[in-house]
């Protein structure tokens, strides 16, 4: 297995592998990015091509090779990461050997089942009578033959056991078919009489399905795979495997509600488009999108009344530093209909004309309202003030307050008075804070170590007393993390001598303070015990520490 790992590593470049998942920026000889594993506003995630390593110097303080990265970002075990990367590298793992058979993971089994089910559904769409009717319906909605193929759209027949029998016939176990979300507990087909849209993971493998009712009086128009080992609806983004590169290239992500909207957008050439699958926007969705772009263009059904799911999603996006724009579709049609009836150019134009979120709210609030009517004025104010109150930037906030005052012919001061009365709920005020980083002491120790790596002789400038104090210097240090940090430091073009003395001075103070605190605690302890000789000794030591500092 070891030689296979080495082989994979030698064929893949960490910059390409990591770069597929997150947006990397060149920073000297290394690459930098916002860490995908913790919430941050300034990038502290680094990738070193020369070392083929990554490291987060921020909240996580973690790092490793491509395997560790893929395991962490995909949330999978080593063996699955190995298989995934082997495929990417074109390295044949010796799957015939018994060892690999034994470690055919549950995840792999479920992936197999979903893949086979996708083939089954696709065959049904192209061969069965009702399937062909469903296909006809899709084509009438504007989908081309090759699009249907590309998105692996299928059809689930009306029978109760076709898929289950098919999968059992292929040798899969009942329990695994249920675990893949394709059969109910009583073992009958979950999806019946439905057009099937496979939902793929980041790498294009089907992990779940959305079924849209077809030729049936089932009341649930859409049905999704329940949460499984592979599929979590709060994280699933429809079209991610196809859109990820385009989102990065365009530095924007168009988010729509329906699968067909998403597919039609791609077909029309707007390929930086995703759909949320049967759920509101979640923090997990935003975390994934943020790896590729900070610019969101939403095409959602919007409504100002109340604090609905869409509004919550937008607030969340704003708090996470997204620029949010909203597409307004006057005709109240969905994107798929617009593309079909008005053409691809119209869709592109609508996206270009998307309004910044506050402008959108503002216009929406005034729509069909009479600015002369006091009742309508009150409605507008009560809709908009909670939104404006949440704007962090004072200049922007003032802009909107002035605009509102002007349009309603009310004094700005009165609006500000009203705004003071608005109470945002606790949840709305709560801002997701960056995970607490390392302590100042840890950071200083790291910096001192990396400087010692750049210029080993500098350690000799320390006094004997300092050397005794800085026990961390004695540790063997070939930590790749410190090496990377020293490389970054070298690129910063700083005066090492000056920086060294600053850091040494500061850390010495921290150590002494720690020591003083410890002595104080010991003194209290000894006093309680009544060992006054000990107390006297400790006091002397304490005074010595303090005096030395005074002399400086
Ligand atoms: Zn991190």
Boltz pocket constraint, residues with backbone or C-beta under 6 A from the ligand:
constraints:
  - pocket:
      binder: B
      contacts: [[A, 35], [A, 36], [A, 37], [A, 38], [A, 45], [A, 56], [A, 57], [A, 58], [A, 59], [A, 60], [A, 61]]
      max_distance: 6.0
